[in-house]
Amino acid sequence: SPGSSTRLGFPEDDMGRNHITTTPVNYLFCPPASGNHLSGQGIGPITPRVYKPSDKVGPPNWIHNLEHGALVVLYRNDSPGAATAGQQAFQAFFDSFPDSPVCKVPKGVISPVIARFDDMPHPYAAIVWDRVLYLDTWDPDVVRQFYLTESERLDSEGALELADAVHIL
């Protein structure tokens, strides 16, 4: 059908990448895969890790990670991801996370951020800059494949499509 693709996830219109100092921020999409975001020590980019359901991080924090080529995994509080077994599954995913596909950025530098986000239509979402993959059940293999094929891509001339991904290096 028109617009169909074999790529994982779907594109989301780019909402910019301005650094801001105050919140709240209104986004056109939930979850947002780009947009205005916080910049500063401890507020964005945030430390890659598994954030507990009670931790207070949101799009203004983790969008900065996306800007630099990160994978963000989101789970709703009413999903199995918020339970003890779900948090353990996320930790196993985090512990086995690969280096980024092109720049070879190691786990824990900018990715992955795994956090609660309730304002989405599915229990889980994996996000890279301008692209979202919804999941009804947690599938670490599909999320890993999404990251490896969508987070850092080279254009037809061999240039990195997300130039800010190399900022973090």
CORVEN-V309293 format. One record per residue. N is the residue number from 0. PHI is phi in whole degrees, -180 to 180 (NA if undefined). OMEGA is omega as a letter, one per 20 degrees, with the letter a starting at -180 (999 if undefined). BURIAL is I if it has 16 or more other C-alpha atoms within 10 Angstrom, else O. Layout:
n;phi;omega;burial
N;PHI;OMEGA;BURIAL
N;PHI;OMEGA;BURIAL
//
This chain:
n;phi;omega;burial
0;NA;r;O
1;-56;r;O
2;81;a;O
3;-74;a;O
4;-152;r;O
5;-88;r;O
6;-70;r;O
7;-74;r;I
8;78;r;I
9;-139;r;O
10;-74;r;O
11;-124;r;I
12;-54;r;O
13;-72;a;O
14;-107;r;O
15;90;a;O
16;-148;a;O
17;-74;r;O
18;-88;a;O
19;-125;a;O
20;-119;a;O
21;-133;r;O
22;-123;j;O
23;-83;r;O
24;-122;r;O
25;-99;a;O
26;-115;r;O
27;-76;a;O
28;-126;r;O
29;-131;j;O
30;-82;r;I
31;-77;r;I
32;-114;r;I
33;-171;r;I
34;126;r;I
35;-60;a;I
36;-157;r;I
37;-75;r;I
38;-138;r;I
39;160;a;O
40;-54;r;O
41;83;a;O
42;-119;r;I
43;161;i;I
44;-64;a;I
45;-96;a;I
46;-65;r;I
47;-66;r;I
48;-178;r;I
49;-91;r;I
50;-88;a;I
51;-72;r;I
52;-56;a;I
53;-86;r;O
54;-70;a;O
55;-104;r;O
56;-129;a;I
57;-148;a;O
58;-52;r;I
59;-60;r;I
60;-85;a;I
61;-84;r;I
62;-64;r;I
63;-62;r;I
64;-62;r;I
65;-57;a;I
66;-57;a;I
67;-100;r;I
68;96;a;I
69;-78;r;I
70;-101;r;I
71;-118;r;I
72;-110;r;I
73;-116;r;I
74;-137;r;I
75;-82;r;I
76;-67;r;I
77;-91;r;O
78;-97;r;I
79;-60;r;I
80;-62;a;I
81;-84;r;I
82;-82;a;O
83;-56;a;O
84;-64;r;O
85;-66;r;O
86;-64;r;I
87;-66;r;O
88;-64;r;I
89;-64;r;I
90;-65;r;I
91;-63;r;O
92;-62;r;I
93;-59;a;I
94;-63;a;O
95;-104;a;O
96;-65;a;I
97;-83;r;I
98;-63;r;O
99;-63;a;I
100;-68;a;O
101;-108;a;O
102;-82;r;O
103;62;r;O
104;-71;a;I
105;-71;r;O
106;-50;r;I
107;91;r;I
108;-79;a;I
109;-138;a;I
110;-139;i;I
111;-88;r;I
112;-104;r;I
113;-123;a;I
114;-147;r;I
115;-75;r;I
116;-155;a;I
117;-89;a;I
118;-90;r;O
119;-150;a;I
120;-80;a;O
121;-124;a;I
122;-64;a;I
123;-138;r;I
124;-147;r;I
125;-112;a;I
126;-134;r;I
127;-125;a;I
128;-54;r;I
129;66;a;I
130;-145;a;I
131;-128;r;I
132;-124;r;I
133;-86;r;I
134;-138;r;I
135;-89;r;O
136;-133;a;O
137;-71;r;I
138;-134;a;O
139;-61;r;O
140;-68;r;O
141;-67;r;O
142;-65;r;I
143;-62;r;I
144;-64;r;O
145;-57;r;I
146;-61;a;I
147;-68;a;I
148;-100;a;O
149;-119;a;I
150;-76;r;I
151;-131;a;I
152;-126;r;I
153;-99;r;O
154;-79;a;O
155;-64;r;O
156;-101;r;O
157;87;r;O
158;-89;r;O
159;-68;a;I
160;-68;r;O
161;-103;a;I
162;-60;a;O
163;-68;r;O
164;-62;a;I
165;-86;r;O
166;-56;a;O
167;-72;a;O
168;-74;999;O
//
